[in-house]
Amino acid sequence: MPDARAGMAFRAVGPLAPLQRAALWCAGLAGWRRYGMAALLGALAAAALSPVDLTPILVVSFTGLVWLADGTTSRRSALLLGWSFGFGFFVAGLYWIAAALFVDIARFWWMVPLAVAGVPAGLAIFTALAQLAAYEAYERLRLGGSARVLVLAVAWALAEYARGHVLTGFPWNLVGYAWAGAFPGALAVLQSTAVFGIYGLSLLTVTAAALPARLGDLGRGRAWAPLAALLLVAGAAAGGAWRLADASRASVPGVRLRLVQPSIPETLKNDPRALTANFQRLMGLSAAPGTAGISDLIWPEAAAPPLLERYPELRRRIAAAIPKGGLLLTGAERAEPLQGWPPRHVWNSLLALDDTGAVIATYDKAHLVPFGEYVPLRGILPVERIVPGIGDFSRGAGPRTLDLPGLPPVSPLICYEVIFPGAVIDPAHRPGWLLNVTNDAWYGVSSGPFQHLAIARVRAIEEGLPLVRDANNGVSAVIDGYGRVLARLDLDAVGVLDEPLPEALSPTPYEAVGNQLFWGLALLLLAIAGIVSRFSRG
């Protein structure tokens, strides 16, 4: 526990007196004020993420969380504190999920409260367990000072890892993504994910954000903690700047991609009266001026007419827009068998068509969105999936590298498959680039598409591979293996992005060993916590 318990009267003097008063005030809060403050601090933490990108706000949020935790007196209060903070964080960071329901609000109005409050309430269980674990460590091991901060940071990072893996996993808006936006110098810090991955960066970020809480303590040993936080961030930034200083801008010879962003509203995407106009927009953009030098086309998720493999005449029409000797890589629904109705299996897929209209390769999405693309426990839950279609989508086999003529081997990632660290490539067949096709039009003008882009950017750094992102309504982008956004089309823009494909980098440490270095870092911080605690008691 800290050097002074909540409620202890003292006479604060000196420049740190306001922080000490704030620390004791937070620790002394009780009832709804305590948990309301936790929820507010959690909501503030979400402002560190895209598109707001106020990364330093994390210091306020996690310092406040440490001070609130200093007033915890039971397992129940620890759980409620962690849950309240997480609830605020996830409500503010994931409110945009509800926007998908407004595409067909007449059918799905009843799910809005579940999306706005139910999903955050469920995800907050992970932060509740993190706070409980930290509390148990405080009490059983009698941790105080900086040791309590380090244990909280490790508990938070482990909770994020669990959130990314339990059930189907949902590793969205991990704290480390606060460095994936536009905050000055953030790209340099983000380079650390090439070593530790995003979970490791979350661990370092929470540690640095929470260590300033020591300035509110009354005892000795306070000054080094914020200095250590600064050195932690500065060290990561210096290492990243060194890596970026020698960063190449080489591209793959003979490959120039045209990314088509049609920005078709979701309300029109499946409207039978709009299908012809939608198709004509795709074709018109594909053939827009500037095609000289374009080697291949890319269309976003579910852009092509469904069951395209069944309609050779339609494929021949599409072939007219494909560059001679090139390919079209497009999202589309595909089904088996190729004839008869209804099909036995339907996949959310990526198809590769050559300039004759022949389908030469397919990839089927493996990580499906619950309730969006399939209904869990369908035999029990009397609901339909939000995405219209022919029953539930079938699941693909997992990360796969496609060998395509004229292009480096590619690992396709459909929609939110890109959010899963360490699960975006086939380790037995390393690709030369990542292709993320998505349809973020479901979420309108909200934080969702910007967060999705920030997350995809980190996968490029972790794997040392360029990432091409084609989104129906944006944000489409070409990102190199250092996470630099070389070109982009902003939200709701209608147009094309003509860009060369950056070259792949050598395999990164993260690609080689995955999350092992994250686990090692977590153990190191726990060991430091033990040493610090022992010396502070001595």
C-alpha positions as CSV (number, residue, x, y, z in Angstrom):
1,M,0.0,0.0,0.0
2,P,1.1,3.6,-0.3
3,D,3.1,5.5,2.3
4,A,-0.1,7.1,3.7
5,R,-3.5,5.5,4.1
6,A,-6.6,7.3,2.9
7,G,-8.1,9.7,5.4
8,M,-4.8,10.3,7.3
9,A,-4.6,13.9,8.3
10,F,-1.3,15.6,7.4
11,R,0.1,19.0,6.7
12,A,1.1,19.1,3.1
13,V,3.9,21.6,2.2
14,G,6.0,22.1,-0.9
15,P,5.4,21.9,-4.6
16,L,3.9,18.3,-4.4
17,A,1.3,19.3,-1.9
18,P,-1.6,19.6,-4.5
19,L,-0.8,16.1,-5.8
20,Q,-0.7,14.6,-2.3
21,R,-4.0,16.2,-1.5
22,A,-5.5,14.8,-4.7
23,A,-4.1,11.4,-4.0
24,L,-5.7,11.3,-0.5
25,W,-8.9,12.7,-1.8
26,C,-9.2,10.0,-4.4
27,A,-8.3,7.3,-2.0
28,G,-11.0,8.6,0.4
29,L,-13.8,8.5,-2.1
30,A,-16.6,6.0,-1.3
31,G,-19.8,4.7,-2.9
32,W,-21.0,6.1,-6.2
33,R,-18.4,8.9,-6.1
34,R,-15.6,6.4,-6.1
35,Y,-16.9,4.3,-9.0
36,G,-18.2,7.3,-10.9
37,M,-14.7,8.8,-10.7
38,A,-13.2,5.5,-11.9
39,A,-15.6,5.5,-14.9
40,L,-14.7,9.1,-15.7
41,L,-11.0,8.3,-15.7
42,G,-11.6,5.3,-17.9
43,A,-13.5,7.4,-20.4
44,L,-10.7,10.0,-20.4
45,A,-8.2,7.1,-21.2
46,A,-10.2,6.4,-24.4
47,A,-9.3,9.9,-25.6
48,A,-5.7,8.7,-26.0
49,L,-6.9,6.5,-28.9
50,S,-7.6,7.5,-32.5
51,P,-9.0,9.8,-33.7
52,V,-8.5,12.1,-30.6
53,D,-4.9,10.9,-30.0
54,L,-4.4,12.7,-26.7
55,T,-1.8,10.1,-25.6
56,P,-0.6,12.0,-22.4
57,I,-4.1,11.8,-21.0
58,L,-3.2,8.3,-20.0
59,V,-1.1,9.8,-17.2
60,V,-4.2,11.4,-15.7
61,S,-6.3,8.2,-16.0
62,F,-3.9,5.6,-14.7
63,T,-2.4,7.9,-12.0
64,G,-6.0,8.5,-10.8
65,L,-6.7,4.7,-10.9
66,V,-3.7,4.0,-8.7
67,W,-4.9,6.7,-6.2
68,L,-8.4,5.2,-6.2
69,A,-6.9,1.7,-5.7
70,D,-5.1,3.0,-2.6
71,G,-8.5,3.3,-0.9
72,T,-9.5,-0.3,-1.7
73,T,-10.5,-2.2,1.4
74,S,-12.0,-5.5,0.0
75,R,-12.1,-7.8,-2.9
76,R,-15.5,-6.5,-3.8
77,S,-14.4,-2.9,-3.9
78,A,-11.4,-3.9,-6.0
79,L,-13.6,-5.7,-8.5
80,L,-16.1,-2.7,-8.7
81,L,-13.2,-0.3,-9.1
82,G,-11.7,-2.1,-12.0
83,W,-15.0,-2.8,-13.6
84,S,-16.1,0.9,-13.4
85,F,-12.8,2.1,-15.0
86,G,-13.1,-0.5,-17.7
87,F,-16.8,0.3,-18.3
88,G,-16.0,4.0,-18.8
89,F,-13.1,3.1,-21.1
90,F,-15.1,0.8,-23.3
91,V,-18.2,2.9,-23.5
92,A,-16.2,5.9,-24.7
93,G,-14.0,3.8,-27.0
94,L,-16.5,1.4,-28.5
95,Y,-19.7,3.5,-28.7
96,W,-19.5,3.2,-32.5
97,I,-20.5,-0.5,-32.5
98,A,-24.1,0.7,-32.0
99,A,-23.9,2.6,-35.3
100,A,-24.1,-0.7,-37.3
101,L,-27.6,-1.3,-35.8
102,F,-29.0,1.9,-37.3
103,V,-28.5,0.5,-40.8
104,D,-31.7,-1.5,-40.1
105,I,-32.9,0.1,-36.8
106,A,-36.4,-1.2,-37.3
107,R,-35.2,-4.7,-36.8
108,F,-32.3,-4.2,-34.4
109,W,-33.4,-1.3,-32.1
110,W,-33.6,-3.6,-29.2
111,M,-29.9,-4.4,-29.5
112,V,-28.8,-0.7,-29.1
113,P,-28.6,-0.8,-25.3
114,L,-26.6,-4.1,-25.5
115,A,-24.1,-2.6,-27.9
116,V,-23.7,0.7,-26.0
117,A,-23.7,-0.7,-22.5
118,G,-23.8,-4.5,-22.6
119,V,-20.6,-5.0,-24.6
120,P,-18.6,-2.6,-22.4
121,A,-20.0,-4.2,-19.3
122,G,-18.8,-7.6,-20.5
123,L,-15.4,-6.4,-21.5
124,A,-15.0,-4.5,-18.2
125,I,-14.9,-7.9,-16.5
126,F,-11.3,-8.2,-17.7
127,T,-10.3,-4.9,-16.1
128,A,-12.2,-5.9,-12.9
129,L,-10.1,-9.1,-12.7
130,A,-6.9,-7.1,-13.3
131,Q,-7.7,-4.8,-10.4
132,L,-8.6,-7.8,-8.2
133,A,-5.3,-9.5,-9.0
134,A,-3.4,-6.3,-8.2
135,Y,-5.3,-5.9,-4.9
136,E,-4.5,-9.5,-3.9
137,A,-0.9,-8.9,-4.6
138,Y,-0.9,-5.6,-2.5
139,E,-2.5,-7.4,0.4
140,R,-0.8,-10.7,0.4
141,L,2.7,-9.4,-0.4
142,R,2.3,-6.1,1.4
143,L,3.4,-4.1,-1.6
144,G,3.7,-0.4,-1.5
145,G,5.4,2.5,-3.3
146,S,6.4,1.8,-6.9
147,A,5.9,-2.0,-6.5
148,R,2.1,-1.5,-6.4
149,V,2.3,0.5,-9.7
150,L,4.3,-2.2,-11.5
151,V,2.0,-4.9,-10.4
152,L,-1.1,-3.0,-11.6
153,A,0.6,-2.5,-15.0
154,V,1.4,-6.2,-15.4
155,A,-2.2,-7.1,-14.3
156,W,-3.7,-4.7,-16.8
157,A,-1.5,-6.1,-19.6
158,L,-2.3,-9.7,-18.8
159,A,-6.0,-8.7,-18.8
160,E,-5.6,-7.3,-22.3
161,Y,-3.9,-10.5,-23.4
162,A,-6.8,-12.5,-22.0
163,R,-9.4,-10.2,-23.7
164,G,-7.6,-10.9,-27.0
165,H,-7.9,-14.6,-26.6
166,V,-10.9,-15.7,-24.5
167,L,-13.9,-17.0,-26.5
168,T,-13.3,-15.5,-29.9
169,G,-11.1,-12.7,-28.6
170,F,-11.6,-8.9,-29.0
171,P,-8.2,-7.2,-28.8
172,W,-9.5,-3.8,-29.9
173,N,-8.3,-0.6,-28.3
174,L,-5.5,-2.0,-26.3
175,V,-3.8,0.8,-24.4
176,G,-0.6,0.5,-26.6
177,Y,-2.6,1.7,-29.6
178,A,-2.5,5.2,-28.0
179,W,0.8,5.4,-30.0
180,A,-0.7,4.4,-33.3
181,G,-2.4,7.8,-34.0
182,A,-1.2,11.3,-34.8
183,F,0.4,12.3,-31.5
184,P,3.9,13.9,-32.2
185,G,6.7,11.3,-32.0
186,A,4.3,8.4,-31.5
187,L,5.6,6.5,-34.5
188,A,9.0,6.2,-33.0
189,V,7.6,4.7,-29.8
190,L,5.4,2.4,-31.9
191,Q,8.5,0.7,-33.4
192,S,8.9,-1.2,-30.1
193,T,6.0,-3.5,-31.3
194,A,8.5,-5.0,-33.8
195,V,10.1,-6.5,-30.7
196,F,7.5,-6.8,-27.9
197,G,4.3,-6.7,-29.9
198,I,1.3,-4.6,-29.0
199,Y,0.8,-6.4,-25.7
200,G,4.3,-5.4,-24.7
201,L,3.8,-1.8,-25.7
202,S,0.6,-1.8,-23.6
203,L,2.6,-3.0,-20.6
204,L,5.2,-0.3,-21.1
205,T,2.6,2.4,-21.6
206,V,0.5,1.6,-18.5
207,T,3.7,1.4,-16.5
208,A,4.8,4.8,-17.7
209,A,1.3,6.3,-17.3
210,A,0.9,5.0,-13.7
211,L,4.3,5.7,-12.2
212,P,3.6,9.4,-11.7
213,A,1.1,8.4,-9.1
214,R,4.1,8.1,-6.8
215,L,4.2,11.9,-6.6
216,G,1.1,11.8,-4.5
217,D,2.8,9.6,-1.9
218,L,4.1,11.0,1.4
219,G,7.2,8.9,2.0
220,R,10.6,8.6,0.4
221,G,11.6,7.4,-3.0
222,R,9.1,9.3,-5.0
223,A,11.2,11.3,-7.4
224,W,12.7,8.4,-9.3
225,A,9.3,7.1,-10.4
226,P,8.2,9.8,-12.8
227,L,11.8,10.0,-14.0
228,A,11.7,6.3,-14.7
229,A,8.4,6.8,-16.6
230,L,10.1,9.5,-18.8
231,L,13.1,7.4,-19.4
232,L,10.9,4.4,-20.4
233,V,9.1,6.5,-23.1
234,A,12.3,8.3,-24.1
235,G,14.2,5.0,-24.5
236,A,11.4,3.5,-26.6
237,A,11.3,6.7,-28.7
238,A,15.1,6.8,-29.2
239,G,15.2,3.1,-30.3
240,G,12.4,3.8,-32.7
241,A,14.0,6.9,-34.1
242,W,17.2,5.0,-34.7
243,R,15.2,2.3,-36.5
244,L,13.4,4.9,-38.6
245,A,16.6,6.8,-39.4
246,D,17.7,4.0,-41.7
247,A,14.2,3.2,-43.0
248,S,14.1,2.4,-46.7
249,R,11.4,3.6,-49.0
250,A,12.0,0.9,-51.7
251,S,9.0,-0.5,-53.6
252,V,8.4,-3.8,-55.5
253,P,9.5,-3.3,-59.1
254,G,6.6,-3.4,-61.6
255,V,3.8,-3.4,-59.0
256,R,1.5,-0.4,-58.8
257,L,-1.8,-0.9,-57.2
258,R,-5.1,0.9,-57.6
259,L,-7.2,0.8,-54.5
260,V,-10.9,1.6,-55.3
261,Q,-12.9,3.3,-52.5
262,P,-16.5,3.6,-53.7
263,S,-18.0,4.9,-50.4
264,I,-21.3,3.1,-51.0
265,P,-23.6,3.8,-48.0
266,E,-24.4,0.6,-46.1
267,T,-28.1,1.3,-46.6
268,L,-27.6,1.0,-50.3
269,K,-25.1,-1.8,-50.4
270,N,-27.7,-4.6,-50.4
271,D,-30.6,-2.6,-51.8
272,P,-31.7,-4.5,-55.0
273,R,-32.6,-1.2,-56.6
274,A,-29.0,0.1,-56.1
275,L,-27.0,-2.9,-57.2
276,T,-26.5,-1.8,-60.7
277,A,-25.4,1.7,-59.7
278,N,-23.1,0.3,-57.1
279,F,-21.5,-2.0,-59.7
280,Q,-21.1,0.8,-62.2
281,R,-19.4,3.0,-59.6
282,L,-16.8,0.3,-59.0
283,M,-16.2,-0.2,-62.7
284,G,-16.0,3.5,-63.4
285,L,-13.5,4.1,-60.6
286,S,-11.4,1.1,-61.7
287,A,-11.2,2.6,-65.2
288,A,-10.7,6.2,-64.1
289,P,-8.0,8.3,-65.7
290,G,-4.4,7.4,-64.7
291,T,-4.6,3.7,-65.4
292,A,-1.3,3.8,-67.3
293,G,1.3,1.9,-65.1
294,I,-1.4,0.3,-62.9
295,S,-0.6,-3.4,-62.6
296,D,-3.4,-4.6,-60.3
297,L,-6.8,-3.6,-58.9
298,I,-8.1,-3.9,-55.3
299,W,-11.8,-3.7,-54.3
300,P,-12.9,-3.7,-50.7
301,E,-14.7,-6.3,-48.6
302,A,-17.9,-7.7,-50.2
303,A,-17.5,-5.2,-53.1
304,A,-18.1,-7.6,-56.0
305,P,-21.6,-9.0,-56.7
306,P,-22.2,-12.1,-54.5
307,L,-21.6,-15.6,-55.7
308,L,-19.5,-14.2,-58.6
309,E,-18.1,-17.6,-59.4
310,R,-21.5,-18.7,-60.6
311,Y,-21.7,-15.9,-63.2
312,P,-19.0,-16.1,-66.0
313,E,-20.6,-13.3,-68.0
314,L,-20.4,-10.9,-65.1
315,R,-16.8,-11.9,-64.5
316,R,-16.0,-11.1,-68.2
317,R,-17.5,-7.7,-67.7
318,I,-15.3,-7.1,-64.7
319,A,-12.3,-8.4,-66.7
320,A,-12.6,-5.4,-69.0
321,A,-11.4,-3.2,-66.1
322,I,-8.5,-5.4,-65.0
323,P,-5.1,-4.2,-66.4
324,K,-3.6,-6.5,-69.1
325,G,-1.7,-9.2,-67.4
326,G,-2.8,-8.0,-63.9
327,L,-5.3,-9.1,-61.3
328,L,-8.3,-7.9,-59.4
329,L,-8.3,-8.7,-55.7
330,T,-11.8,-8.2,-54.4
331,G,-14.0,-9.1,-51.4
332,A,-17.0,-11.1,-52.3
333,E,-19.3,-13.7,-50.9
334,R,-18.7,-17.2,-52.4
335,A,-20.6,-20.4,-52.0
336,E,-20.3,-24.1,-52.6
337,P,-21.5,-26.0,-54.5
338,L,-21.2,-23.7,-57.5
339,Q,-24.7,-24.7,-58.6
340,G,-28.0,-25.4,-56.9
341,W,-29.9,-23.6,-54.2
342,P,-29.5,-23.1,-51.3
343,P,-25.7,-23.6,-51.1
344,R,-24.3,-25.7,-48.3
345,H,-21.6,-23.2,-47.4
346,V,-21.2,-19.5,-47.8
347,W,-18.0,-17.6,-47.0
348,N,-17.0,-14.0,-46.7
349,S,-14.1,-14.3,-49.1
350,L,-11.4,-12.6,-51.1
351,L,-11.2,-13.6,-54.8
352,A,-8.4,-13.1,-57.2
353,L,-9.5,-12.7,-60.9
354,D,-7.2,-12.5,-63.8
355,D,-7.7,-10.4,-66.9
356,T,-9.9,-13.1,-68.5
357,G,-12.3,-13.0,-65.5
358,A,-11.2,-16.4,-64.2
359,V,-11.0,-16.9,-60.5
360,I,-7.5,-18.1,-59.8
361,A,-7.4,-18.0,-56.0
362,T,-9.7,-17.6,-53.0
363,Y,-9.3,-16.9,-49.3
364,D,-12.1,-17.4,-46.8
365,K,-12.4,-15.3,-43.7
366,A,-11.5,-17.4,-40.6
367,H,-12.2,-15.0,-37.7
368,L,-15.9,-14.2,-38.0
369,V,-17.8,-11.4,-36.1
370,P,-20.2,-12.8,-33.6
371,F,-23.8,-11.7,-34.4
372,G,-22.5,-9.9,-37.4
373,E,-21.5,-12.9,-39.6
374,Y,-22.8,-15.8,-37.5
375,V,-25.0,-16.2,-34.4
376,P,-23.4,-18.1,-31.5
377,L,-25.6,-20.8,-30.0
378,R,-27.9,-20.4,-33.0
379,G,-30.1,-23.3,-31.7
380,I,-30.7,-21.4,-28.5
381,L,-30.7,-17.7,-29.4
382,P,-33.7,-16.6,-31.4
383,V,-31.9,-13.8,-33.3
384,E,-30.7,-13.2,-36.8
385,R,-27.3,-12.0,-37.8
386,I,-26.9,-8.3,-38.5
387,V,-25.2,-8.6,-41.9
388,P,-27.9,-9.7,-44.4
389,G,-27.2,-12.9,-46.4
390,I,-27.8,-16.6,-46.8
391,G,-27.6,-18.0,-43.3
392,D,-24.4,-17.9,-41.2
393,F,-21.1,-17.6,-42.9
394,S,-18.8,-20.6,-42.7
395,R,-15.4,-20.3,-41.2
396,G,-12.2,-20.4,-43.2
397,A,-9.1,-22.3,-42.3
398,G,-7.0,-19.4,-40.9
399,P,-4.1,-17.3,-42.1
400,R,-3.1,-18.3,-45.6
401,T,-0.5,-17.0,-48.1
402,L,-1.7,-16.7,-51.7
403,D,0.9,-17.1,-54.4
404,L,-0.4,-14.9,-57.3
405,P,1.2,-14.2,-60.7
406,G,3.0,-10.8,-60.9
407,L,2.7,-10.1,-57.2
408,P,4.6,-11.0,-54.1
409,P,2.9,-13.6,-52.0
410,V,0.1,-12.0,-50.0
411,S,-1.7,-12.7,-46.7
412,P,-5.4,-11.6,-47.0
413,L,-7.1,-10.2,-43.9
414,I,-10.8,-9.5,-44.2
415,C,-12.2,-6.8,-41.9
416,Y,-11.3,-7.2,-38.3
417,E,-9.0,-10.2,-38.9
418,V,-6.3,-7.6,-38.8
419,I,-6.8,-6.8,-35.1
420,F,-5.4,-10.1,-33.9
421,P,-1.7,-9.8,-33.0
422,G,0.5,-12.8,-34.1
423,A,-2.4,-14.3,-36.2
424,V,-2.1,-12.5,-39.5
425,I,0.3,-14.6,-41.4
426,D,1.0,-18.3,-42.1
427,P,4.3,-18.8,-40.3
428,A,5.2,-21.7,-42.6
429,H,4.9,-19.4,-45.7
430,R,5.9,-15.8,-45.0
431,P,4.1,-13.4,-47.4
432,G,5.6,-10.3,-49.0
433,W,2.6,-8.0,-47.9
434,L,-0.6,-7.9,-46.0
435,L,-3.9,-7.0,-47.7
436,N,-6.8,-5.8,-45.4
437,V,-10.1,-5.4,-47.2
438,T,-12.9,-4.1,-45.1
439,N,-16.3,-2.4,-45.1
440,D,-16.4,0.2,-42.3
441,A,-19.4,1.9,-43.8
442,W,-21.4,0.2,-41.1
443,Y,-20.0,2.6,-38.6
444,G,-20.6,5.9,-40.4
445,V,-18.6,9.0,-39.3
446,S,-17.4,7.7,-35.9
447,S,-14.2,6.6,-34.2
448,G,-14.4,3.1,-35.5
449,P,-12.8,3.4,-38.9
450,F,-9.9,5.5,-37.5
451,Q,-9.3,3.0,-34.7
452,H,-9.4,0.2,-37.3
453,L,-6.7,2.0,-39.4
454,A,-4.5,2.6,-36.3
455,I,-4.7,-1.1,-35.3
456,A,-3.8,-2.3,-38.8
457,R,-0.8,0.0,-38.8
458,V,0.6,-1.9,-35.8
459,R,0.3,-5.3,-37.6
460,A,2.6,-3.9,-40.3
461,I,5.3,-3.0,-37.8
462,E,5.0,-6.2,-35.8
463,E,5.5,-8.4,-38.9
464,G,7.8,-6.0,-40.8
465,L,5.5,-6.2,-43.8
466,P,3.7,-3.5,-45.9
467,L,0.0,-3.4,-45.4
468,V,-2.5,-2.3,-48.0
469,R,-5.9,-1.4,-46.6
470,D,-8.9,-1.0,-48.9
471,A,-12.1,0.1,-47.2
472,N,-15.4,0.7,-48.8
473,N,-15.8,4.2,-47.3
474,G,-12.3,4.6,-45.9
475,V,-9.9,5.0,-44.4
476,S,-8.0,3.3,-47.2
477,A,-4.2,3.4,-47.0
478,V,-0.8,2.1,-48.1
479,I,1.4,1.5,-45.1
480,D,5.0,0.3,-45.1
481,G,6.7,-2.2,-42.8
482,Y,7.7,0.7,-40.4
483,G,4.1,1.7,-40.0
484,R,4.5,4.9,-42.1
485,V,1.2,5.8,-43.9
486,L,2.5,6.5,-47.4
487,A,-0.9,7.4,-48.9
488,R,-4.5,7.4,-47.7
489,L,-8.1,8.2,-48.8
490,D,-10.0,9.7,-46.0
491,L,-13.4,8.7,-44.6
492,D,-16.3,8.9,-47.1
493,A,-14.1,10.1,-50.0
494,V,-15.0,8.6,-53.4
495,G,-11.9,7.8,-55.4
496,V,-8.9,5.7,-56.1
497,L,-5.4,5.5,-54.5
498,D,-2.7,4.6,-57.1
499,E,0.5,3.6,-55.2
500,P,3.5,1.3,-55.6
501,L,3.7,-1.6,-53.2
502,P,6.5,-1.1,-50.6
503,E,9.0,-3.9,-50.2
504,A,8.9,-6.3,-47.2
505,L,11.4,-5.9,-44.4
506,S,13.4,-8.7,-42.8
507,P,11.5,-10.8,-40.2
508,T,11.1,-8.9,-36.9
509,P,11.9,-10.3,-33.5
510,Y,8.2,-10.3,-32.8
511,E,7.5,-12.4,-35.9
512,A,10.2,-14.8,-34.9
513,V,9.2,-15.4,-31.2
514,G,5.7,-14.0,-31.0
515,N,4.6,-12.9,-27.5
516,Q,7.5,-14.6,-25.7
517,L,9.3,-11.3,-25.2
518,F,6.1,-9.8,-23.8
519,W,5.9,-12.5,-21.2
520,G,9.6,-12.0,-20.4
521,L,9.0,-8.3,-19.9
522,A,6.0,-9.0,-17.6
523,L,8.2,-11.3,-15.5
524,L,11.0,-8.7,-15.4
525,L,8.6,-6.0,-14.1
526,L,7.3,-8.4,-11.4
527,A,10.8,-9.2,-10.4
528,I,11.6,-5.5,-10.1
529,A,8.4,-5.0,-8.1
530,G,9.6,-7.6,-5.7
531,I,13.1,-6.1,-5.3
532,V,11.7,-2.6,-4.9
533,S,9.2,-3.8,-2.3
534,R,11.9,-5.6,-0.3
535,F,14.2,-2.7,-0.2
536,S,11.5,-0.2,0.7
537,R,10.5,-2.4,3.7
538,G,14.2,-2.7,4.6
